[in-house]
Amino acid sequence: MTRINVMQPWLGEEEVAAVTEVLRSGWVAQGPRVAEFERRFAEHQQVQHAVATSSCTTALHLALVVAGITADDEVVVPSFSFIATANAPTYVGARPVFADVDPVTGNLTAETVAAAIGPRTRAVIAVDQGGVPVDLQAIRAVCDPRGLVVVEDAACGAGSTYRGRPVGAGADITAWSFHPRKVLTTGEGGMLSTNHADWAARARTLREHAMSASAAERHASVLAPPEVYTEVGFNYRMTDLQAAVGLVQLERLTQVVRRRRELADVYGKAIADVDGLRAVADPPWGSSNFQSYWVEVLPEYPLDRDGLMARLAAADVSARRGIMAAHRQPPYVHQTSALPVTERLTDTTLILPLFHQMSESEQARVVEVLREPERSA
């Protein structure tokens, strides 16, 4: 048997050719390809501005900075998310306040957000966990009357939709990831998108050390203008090499999502009648790209989550434990909020292999392992 990985990025000769062209151009740092990727991504996501960054984490950090979140503010976040979601408020000196999530989608809800809001709350970070779109309108109905900034962490969301539009289009500001485990990858890299022109302009400056003249502007001049560093900035730039890959990947996004949804449909039908397994699915308000295909292992199943992972591993199938609970990690253990759904999902979910190149036989092998304990029980 050959190992079935939990994911594999889909990269081909088009990406190789795109990177080669950049290498031959002599301009490999942030430059014209990055600018083109930003324009094309903003158009695709139906927003006015997109700002490329070195990662989704740095995009989240910049989002909070340009939105004016500072020390002593509080930001409501899900604990049921990669730790970067909680780290971003910490970077600006704010306090992340953990809210629980919906037991079906794994996302924040209007009710869990409202329960976590306090007098010092200035923003909410809503995550499209695993690509499942968060119900943003319901959350905005809670946040907008209170003047709270709604940041969407769409790290996993490229290609998912919410009420007929791309996810992220309805937030005040959105952060994206292009890590290799994401549906659209640039190797590493991220993006910030918003309809606030002033926020986008400041983010462009801050990502480049807050220089008054960008590197592209300076290199375009024979006599480079003197630069002024207008505030304390950051080195959060994307390279043209990464953006060249991103442009190819963006062209493929619709095709990739279609394939992932086909694979997800096969999984869903295959385990629908297996007692004790509940699979992630589209919510009523949108469609998922199934960046992660996660399954909850219920008490009725013959094995617990870790037992099922061990059985998959014995068949040379690589699964992953479900989404982490950030409030269990050392930097955040002091948080005392009751998060029963988060803790249950963290302890009972696992992520199954799903990638564009997955063959019918590979998926059948995974399904066979999932159904085997039921037959032998």
C-alpha positions, -999 to 999 in steps of 0.1 A, spaced: 0 0 0 11 36 -6 4 62 20 -26 84 16 -18 119 28 -44 141 45 -38 166 17 -16 174 -13 -14 207 -31 -23 206 -68 7 222 -86 16 216 -122 37 228 -151 17 261 -153 31 271 -119 66 260 -130 63 282 -161 50 311 -142 78 310 -116 104 306 -144 91 337 -161 95 357 -129 130 344 -124 140 353 -159 125 388 -155 151 396 -128 124 410 -104 116 384 -78 106 405 -47 73 423 -43 65 439 -76 42 437 -107 31 401 -101 20 409 -66 1 439 -78 -16 418 -105 -25 391 -80 -40 417 -57 -62 431 -85 -73 397 -97 -80 384 -62 -101 415 -52 -121 411 -84 -127 374 -78 -137 380 -41 -160 410 -50 -141 435 -29 -125 468 -38 -91 463 -23 -67 434 -17 -33 437 0 -9 407 -3 10 397 28 35 371 39 9 350 57 -27 350 69 -13 356 104 3 388 93 -28 398 74 -48 393 106 -23 414 125 -25 442 100 -63 440 99 -65 448 136 -39 475 134 -56 494 105 -90 489 122 -76 507 153 -76 479 178 -51 487 205 -39 478 240 -67 472 266 -93 465 239 -110 431 238 -116 410 207 -141 381 206 -126 351 189 -134 314 187 -111 291 206 -120 264 181 -94 277 155 -58 277 147 -39 296 174 -31 325 150 -67 337 154 -61 343 191 -26 355 187 -35 384 164 -53 404 191 -24 396 215 1 412 190 -16 445 193 -19 443 231 -56 435 231 -72 406 250 -87 377 230 -121 367 246 -131 332 236 -166 324 225 -181 290 219 -191 277 185 -220 260 168 -220 222 173 -228 215 136 -206 241 117 -179 247 143 -183 284 137 -192 314 159 -229 322 161 -247 355 169 -257 340 202 -221 329 212 -207 362 201 -233 382 221 -226 362 252 -189 371 250 -192 409 243 -182 431 272 -177 469 277 -142 468 263 -150 447 232 -140 465 200 -139 437 174 -150 402 165 -129 377 145 -153 353 128 -137 322 112 -149 301 82 -136 270 99 -124 244 75 -140 263 47 -175 262 62 -190 297 57 -198 315 90 -233 331 92 -219 366 89 -252 386 86 -264 372 119 -231 382 136 -232 416 120 -267 421 134 -251 418 168 -220 438 161 -230 467 139 -254 484 164 -225 482 190 -200 497 165 -178 466 166 -154 458 138 -161 425 121 -130 408 109 -134 376 89 -107 350 92 -111 333 59 -78 314 61 -96 283 48 -123 301 28 -111 307 -8 -138 292 -30 -165 290 -3 -197 311 -7 -221 329 16 -256 338 4 -245 337 -32 -213 357 -28 -177 348 -20 -171 345 17 -153 376 31 -171 400 9 -194 412 37 -169 417 65 -153 450 74 -119 434 66 -109 398 58 -77 378 61 -68 349 38 -42 321 38 -23 306 9 -5 279 30 1 246 12 -28 230 31 -52 256 17 -73 253 -15 -54 281 -32 -17 281 -23 14 302 -30 36 280 -7 33 306 21 15 339 19 -17 356 27 -40 385 17 -60 412 34 -92 424 16 -115 453 24 -138 479 10 -122 506 32 -97 524 9 -79 541 38 -74 508 56 -60 492 25 -37 521 18 -23 520 54 -19 482 52 2 486 20 25 510 38 27 490 70 36 457 53 67 475 39 82 489 70 59 520 68 81 535 41 68 566 24 80 552 -10 76 516 -19 105 494 -30 89 492 -65 87 530 -67 123 533 -56 137 507 -80 117 522 -109 137 555 -104 173 560 -116 176 585 -87 156 569 -60 136 594 -38 145 595 -1 121 575 20 106 584 53 94 558 78 61 573 89 55 549 118 67 516 132 59 491 104 65 455 95 82 433 69 50 414 57 56 414 20 48 387 -6 72 380 -34 65 380 -71 75 343 -72 47 335 -48 22 358 -66 30 341 -99 19 308 -84 -11 324 -69 -23 338 -102 -22 303 -117 -40 289 -87 -67 315 -88 -75 305 -124 -79 269 -111 -99 277 -80 -134 270 -95 -122 236 -108 -104 227 -76 -135 235 -55 -158 215 -78 -135 185 -74 -133 188 -37 -171 190 -34 -174 159 -55 -150 140 -32 -169 154 -1 -202 141 -16 -187 106 -19 -176 107 17 -210 120 29 -230 93 11 -206 65 21 -208 72 58 -244 86 61 -256 53 74 -227 46 97 -239 49 133 -217 73 153 -201 93 125 -213 128 117 -197 145 87 -193 182 81 -218 195 55 -229 228 38 -249 251 61 -282 265 48 -267 299 40 -237 288 18 -214 263 3 -181 250 16 -149 245 -4 -142 215 20 -107 227 27 -109 203 56 -133 173 56 -139 167 92 -159 140 109 -172 139 145 -169 105 162 -199 101 185 -203 76 214 -223 52 192 -193 45 171 -173 14 182 -140 34 185 -132 68 199 -116 94 178 -80 84 186 -89 47 181 -102 55 147 -71 75 138 -49 46 149 -70 22 127 -66 46 97 -28 49 104 -26 11 104 -40 12 69 -14 38 59 -40 65 58 -29 99 73 -57 117 92 -54 146 116 -70 155 149 -98 180 146 -94 218 151 -75 227 182 -89 246 212 -66 276 217 -78 281 253 -61 249 262 -27 261 250 -2 276 276 -5 313 265 -43 312 270 -50 287 298 -59 316 321 -91 321 301 -119 307 322 -149 309 297 -171 278 296 -166 264 261 -183 229 261 -190 227 224 -154 237 215 -139 211 239 -162 184 227 -154 190 190 -117 193 197 -118 159 214 -141 140 190 -133 152 155 -107 142 129 -98 154 94 -99 129 66 -77 129 35 -92 150 7 -72 165 -22 -77 172 -59 -57 143 -72 -73 117 -48 -82 86 -68 -114 66 -65 -95 37 -50 -77 58 -24 -110 73 -12 -126 38 -12 -97 26 11 -105 54 35 -142 46 35 -135 9 41 -116 17 73 -144 40 85 -170 13 79 -150 -16 92 -155 -11 129 -192 -10 123 -191 -44 105 -170 -60 133 -190 -46 162 
